[in-house]
């Protein structure tokens, strides 16, 4: 591959990967959790691979560190670390290993494998008798007759194969979200992810073939396979970016859609209480914006508690039974929507809340990990015909409440 062509391709992929990685790094600073941090880290490590493999930077790194071939070792280490990141990320999606305790056990089990492999690679590189500088991407066939280099590559490709197969095995058992739209996106992401790590095996096969040609034929006619191995690496990088980029885009689109769906509920319980609004910078992540909307909605609902009555909820249930809609609607969400609309109307009219009762909002006992889905359903029911009919007369004449 011509050095200029290789440089253009590598720098283009590195630039895109760096931008995406830095973007996720800024998002990770605002939202705690391992997913964004891992996504950012794996993208930045991937960018390092392509930067080191760019011929001018490959040579500049060797000159700077007084080790002409050090960039080749850096590429192998960064590649193994990328696969290690992918390996850990699949634990977050695995139904039996995504808990913190299970992940810690997995890290304790696999950390010696990765650390030991990288340490051994560094020692073999330091021990190798390397004379001169190998061309970029041709380190393996160029030194195919140096025992330490052969041992280094054997250790590297063995570890890479084990890590890739373990990662692909976990990818087959991921847990998908309950939401069909997001589940499809995650399934697509996993497919690209599997292709990306699988192509690393093709890289190993091409590199080993080029080394074999250099040893047994005593020439470099098979060096073209070293170029083919880098093409497999490029395709792996593209697949990884496609995988992570697809998931980022799908998640962002889903979060923005949920923000729009939650807006009517936010307007009902928060808009009249501006002190509840948490300032959000315009560059904020869509996930952060959605989380803040949910916090504001929950605070707004708590503030409405003095005006809440169970009467609108009972009316909704009675109407659903009379109209035989009990099995067609989410009664609990419809009751919550009616209670909230009635309480907001009382507050807006300056009316006091019910004197003899305080009600618990239907759905207030929903588990924390199901709150978002529940609030979205409540927001959808705010203008449901059943809720509108139940509230006829109550909002206009709040004094008709039976408990006042």
SULWO-V482698 format. One record per pair of residues at least 6 apart in sequence whose C-alpha atoms are under 8 Angstrom apart, sorted by sequence separation. I is the first residue (numbers start at 1). GAP is how many residues later the second one is. D is the distance in whole Angstrom. If there is no record, write none. Layout:
BEGIN
((I & GAP & D) (I & GAP & D))
END
This chain:
BEGIN
((51 & 6 & 7) (52 & 6 & 5) (62 & 6 & 4) (91 & 6 & 6) (92 & 6 & 4) (96 & 6 & 8) (97 & 6 & 6) (143 & 6 & 7) (144 & 6 & 6) (177 & 6 & 5) (213 & 6 & 7) (214 & 6 & 5) (270 & 6 & 7) (320 & 6 & 5) (346 & 6 & 7) (347 & 6 & 8) (381 & 6 & 7) (394 & 6 & 7) (51 & 7 & 8) (61 & 7 & 8) (62 & 7 & 6) (91 & 7 & 5) (92 & 7 & 8) (143 & 7 & 8) (176 & 7 & 5) (213 & 7 & 7) (214 & 7 & 8) (270 & 7 & 7) (346 & 7 & 7) (394 & 7 & 7) (28 & 8 & 5) (62 & 8 & 6) (134 & 8 & 6) (213 & 8 & 7) (214 & 8 & 7) (366 & 8 & 8) (27 & 9 & 7) (28 & 9 & 6) (52 & 9 & 8) (59 & 9 & 7) (61 & 9 & 7) (62 & 9 & 7) (134 & 9 & 8) (140 & 9 & 7) (213 & 9 & 6) (214 & 9 & 8) (280 & 9 & 7) (317 & 9 & 8) (61 & 10 & 6) (140 & 10 & 8) (176 & 10 & 7) (210 & 10 & 8) (213 & 10 & 8) (343 & 10 & 8) (25 & 11 & 7) (92 & 11 & 8) (176 & 11 & 7) (320 & 11 & 8) (363 & 11 & 8) (24 & 12 & 6) (25 & 12 & 6) (28 & 12 & 8) (59 & 12 & 8) (91 & 12 & 7) (210 & 12 & 5) (24 & 13 & 7) (58 & 13 & 6) (130 & 13 & 8) (140 & 13 & 8) (209 & 13 & 8) (210 & 13 & 5) (210 & 14 & 8) (278 & 14 & 7) (317 & 14 & 7) (24 & 15 & 7) (25 & 15 & 5) (210 & 15 & 5) (316 & 15 & 8) (24 & 16 & 5) (25 & 16 & 8) (130 & 16 & 8) (209 & 16 & 7) (210 & 16 & 6) (23 & 17 & 8) (129 & 17 & 7) (21 & 18 & 7) (22 & 18 & 7) (53 & 18 & 7) (128 & 18 & 7) (207 & 18 & 6) (278 & 18 & 7) (316 & 18 & 7) (317 & 18 & 7) (21 & 19 & 4) (52 & 19 & 6) (53 & 19 & 8) (88 & 19 & 8) (128 & 19 & 8) (129 & 19 & 8) (171 & 19 & 7) (206 & 19 & 5) (207 & 19 & 5) (277 & 19 & 6) (316 & 19 & 6) (20 & 20 & 8) (21 & 20 & 7) (52 & 20 & 8) (128 & 20 & 5) (206 & 20 & 6) (276 & 20 & 6) (21 & 21 & 8) (127 & 21 & 7) (128 & 21 & 6) (313 & 21 & 8) (314 & 21 & 8) (21 & 22 & 5) (22 & 22 & 8) (52 & 22 & 7) (53 & 22 & 7) (206 & 22 & 7) (207 & 22 & 6) (313 & 22 & 4) (316 & 22 & 8) (339 & 22 & 7) (20 & 23 & 7) (21 & 23 & 6) (52 & 23 & 7) (125 & 23 & 7) (171 & 23 & 7) (206 & 23 & 5) (276 & 23 & 7) (312 & 23 & 7) (313 & 23 & 7) (124 & 24 & 6) (125 & 24 & 7) (205 & 24 & 8) (276 & 24 & 7) (18 & 25 & 7) (49 & 25 & 8) (124 & 25 & 7) (203 & 25 & 8) (204 & 25 & 7) (313 & 25 & 6) (336 & 25 & 6) (17 & 26 & 6) (18 & 26 & 6) (49 & 26 & 5) (168 & 26 & 6) (203 & 26 & 4) (270 & 26 & 7) (312 & 26 & 6) (313 & 26 & 6) (336 & 26 & 5) (17 & 27 & 7) (48 & 27 & 8) (124 & 27 & 7) (125 & 27 & 7) (202 & 27 & 7) (203 & 27 & 7) (266 & 27 & 7) (270 & 27 & 6) (273 & 27 & 8) (312 & 27 & 6) (335 & 27 & 7) (336 & 27 & 7) (124 & 28 & 6) (269 & 28 & 6) (311 & 28 & 8) (17 & 29 & 7) (18 & 29 & 6) (49 & 29 & 6) (168 & 29 & 7) (203 & 29 & 6) (310 & 29 & 7) (333 & 29 & 7) (17 & 30 & 6) (48 & 30 & 7) (49 & 30 & 7) (84 & 30 & 8) (167 & 30 & 8) (168 & 30 & 8) (202 & 30 & 6) (203 & 30 & 6) (256 & 30 & 6) (259 & 30 & 8) (266 & 30 & 7) (270 & 30 & 5) (309 & 30 & 7) (312 & 30 & 7) (332 & 30 & 6) (333 & 30 & 7) (121 & 31 & 5) (255 & 31 & 6) (259 & 31 & 6) (262 & 31 & 8) (266 & 31 & 5) (269 & 31 & 5) (308 & 31 & 6) (332 & 31 & 6) (14 & 32 & 8) (15 & 32 & 7) (46 & 32 & 7) (120 & 32 & 8) (200 & 32 & 7) (255 & 32 & 6) (258 & 32 & 7) (265 & 32 & 7) (269 & 32 & 6) (308 & 32 & 7) (14 & 33 & 5) (45 & 33 & 6) (46 & 33 & 7) (81 & 33 & 8) (164 & 33 & 6) (199 & 33 & 6) (200 & 33 & 7) (13 & 34 & 7) (14 & 34 & 7) (45 & 34 & 8) (80 & 34 & 8) (121 & 34 & 7) (164 & 34 & 7) (199 & 34 & 7) (252 & 34 & 6) (256 & 34 & 8) (259 & 34 & 8) (308 & 34 & 7) (309 & 34 & 7) (120 & 35 & 8) (121 & 35 & 7) (252 & 35 & 7) (255 & 35 & 6) (269 & 35 & 7) (308 & 35 & 5) (14 & 36 & 6) (45 & 36 & 7) (46 & 36 & 7) (164 & 36 & 8) (199 & 36 & 7) (200 & 36 & 7) (304 & 36 & 8) (307 & 36 & 5) (13 & 37 & 7) (14 & 37 & 6) (45 & 37 & 6) (164 & 37 & 8) (199 & 37 & 5) (307 & 37 & 7) (117 & 38 & 7) (198 & 38 & 8) (305 & 38 & 8) (11 & 39 & 7) (42 & 39 & 8) (117 & 39 & 7) (196 & 39 & 7) (197 & 39 & 7) (301 & 39 & 7) (304 & 39 & 6) (307 & 39 & 7) (10 & 40 & 5) (11 & 40 & 7) (42 & 40 & 5) (160 & 40 & 8) (161 & 40 & 7) (196 & 40 & 4) (304 & 40 & 7) (307 & 40 & 7) (10 & 41 & 7) (77 & 41 & 7) (160 & 41 & 8) (195 & 41 & 7) (196 & 41 & 7) (333 & 41 & 7) (337 & 41 & 6) (341 & 41 & 7) (117 & 42 & 7) (196 & 42 & 8) (336 & 42 & 7) (337 & 42 & 7) (10 & 43 & 7) (11 & 43 & 7) (42 & 43 & 6) (196 & 43 & 5) (197 & 43 & 8) (304 & 43 & 8) (10 & 44 & 6) (41 & 44 & 8) (42 & 44 & 8) (195 & 44 & 7) (196 & 44 & 5) (309 & 44 & 8) (333 & 44 & 6) (334 & 44 & 7) (337 & 44 & 6) (338 & 44 & 7) (114 & 45 & 8) (307 & 45 & 7) (308 & 45 & 7) (309 & 45 & 7) (333 & 45 & 5) (337 & 45 & 5) (193 & 46 & 7) (307 & 46 & 4) (308 & 46 & 7) (357 & 46 & 7) (7 & 47 & 5) (38 & 47 & 7) (157 & 47 & 6) (192 & 47 & 6) (193 & 47 & 6) (306 & 47 & 6) (307 & 47 & 6) (334 & 47 & 6) (351 & 47 & 8) (356 & 47 & 6) (6 & 48 & 7) (7 & 48 & 6) (73 & 48 & 8) (192 & 48 & 7) (306 & 48 & 8) (309 & 48 & 7) (310 & 48 & 8) (333 & 48 & 7) (334 & 48 & 7) (355 & 48 & 8) (356 & 48 & 7) (6 & 49 & 8) (7 & 49 & 8) (73 & 49 & 8) (309 & 49 & 6) (310 & 49 & 6) (338 & 49 & 6) (342 & 49 & 7) (346 & 49 & 7) (354 & 49 & 7) (355 & 49 & 6) (192 & 50 & 7) (193 & 50 & 5) (308 & 50 & 7) (309 & 50 & 5) (310 & 50 & 8) (334 & 50 & 8) (337 & 50 & 7) (338 & 50 & 8) (345 & 50 & 6) (354 & 50 & 6) (38 & 51 & 7) (192 & 51 & 5) (193 & 51 & 8) (308 & 51 & 6) (3 & 52 & 6) (73 & 52 & 8) (191 & 52 & 8) (306 & 52 & 7) (308 & 52 & 8) (334 & 52 & 8) (335 & 52 & 8) (338 & 52 & 7) (342 & 52 & 7) (346 & 52 & 7) (189 & 53 & 8) (190 & 53 & 7) (305 & 53 & 7) (308 & 53 & 8) (334 & 53 & 6) (338 & 53 & 7) (342 & 53 & 6) (35 & 54 & 7) (189 & 54 & 5) (305 & 54 & 8) (188 & 55 & 7) (189 & 55 & 7) (305 & 55 & 8) (35 & 57 & 8) (189 & 57 & 6) (188 & 58 & 8) (189 & 58 & 6) (185 & 61 & 7) (186 & 61 & 6) (185 & 62 & 6) (68 & 64 & 7) (69 & 64 & 6) (72 & 64 & 8) (68 & 65 & 5) (69 & 65 & 7) (72 & 65 & 7) (185 & 65 & 6) (68 & 66 & 8) (141 & 66 & 8) (320 & 66 & 7) (72 & 67 & 7) (140 & 67 & 7) (144 & 67 & 5) (319 & 67 & 7) (144 & 68 & 8) (182 & 68 & 7) (141 & 69 & 6) (142 & 69 & 8) (145 & 69 & 8) (182 & 69 & 7) (69 & 70 & 7) (140 & 70 & 8) (141 & 70 & 4) (144 & 70 & 6) (145 & 70 & 6) (316 & 70 & 7) (140 & 71 & 6) (141 & 71 & 8) (144 & 71 & 6) (269 & 71 & 8) (316 & 71 & 6) (319 & 71 & 7) (141 & 72 & 8) (142 & 72 & 7) (182 & 72 & 7) (141 & 73 & 6) (268 & 73 & 7) (316 & 74 & 6) (269 & 75 & 7) (315 & 75 & 6) (80 & 76 & 8) (87 & 76 & 7) (94 & 76 & 7) (268 & 76 & 7) (83 & 77 & 8) (87 & 77 & 8) (90 & 77 & 7) (94 & 77 & 8) (58 & 78 & 7) (95 & 78 & 7) (294 & 78 & 7) (312 & 78 & 7) (84 & 79 & 7) (87 & 79 & 7) (91 & 79 & 7) (94 & 79 & 6) (95 & 79 & 6) (141 & 79 & 8) (312 & 79 & 7) (76 & 80 & 7) (80 & 80 & 6) (83 & 80 & 7) (87 & 80 & 5) (90 & 80 & 6) (94 & 80 & 4) (95 & 80 & 5) (55 & 81 & 6) (83 & 81 & 7) (86 & 81 & 7) (90 & 81 & 6) (93 & 81 & 5) (94 & 81 & 6) (54 & 82 & 8) (93 & 82 & 5) (141 & 82 & 7) (53 & 83 & 7) (93 & 83 & 8) (53 & 84 & 7) (83 & 84 & 8) (90 & 84 & 7) (138 & 85 & 7) (141 & 85 & 8) (138 & 88 & 6) (137 & 89 & 6) (138 & 89 & 8) (137 & 90 & 7) (311 & 90 & 7) (311 & 91 & 8) (137 & 93 & 7) (262 & 113 & 7) (265 & 113 & 8) (83 & 114 & 7) (262 & 114 & 6) (265 & 114 & 5) (261 & 115 & 6) (264 & 115 & 6) (263 & 116 & 8) (262 & 117 & 6) (265 & 117 & 7) (258 & 118 & 7) (261 & 118 & 7) (264 & 118 & 8) (261 & 119 & 7) (46 & 191 & 7) (43 & 198 & 8) (39 & 205 & 7) (13 & 224 & 8) (17 & 224 & 7) (13 & 225 & 8) (20 & 225 & 8) (1 & 226 & 6) (27 & 257 & 8) (31 & 257 & 7) (27 & 258 & 6) (30 & 258 & 8))
END
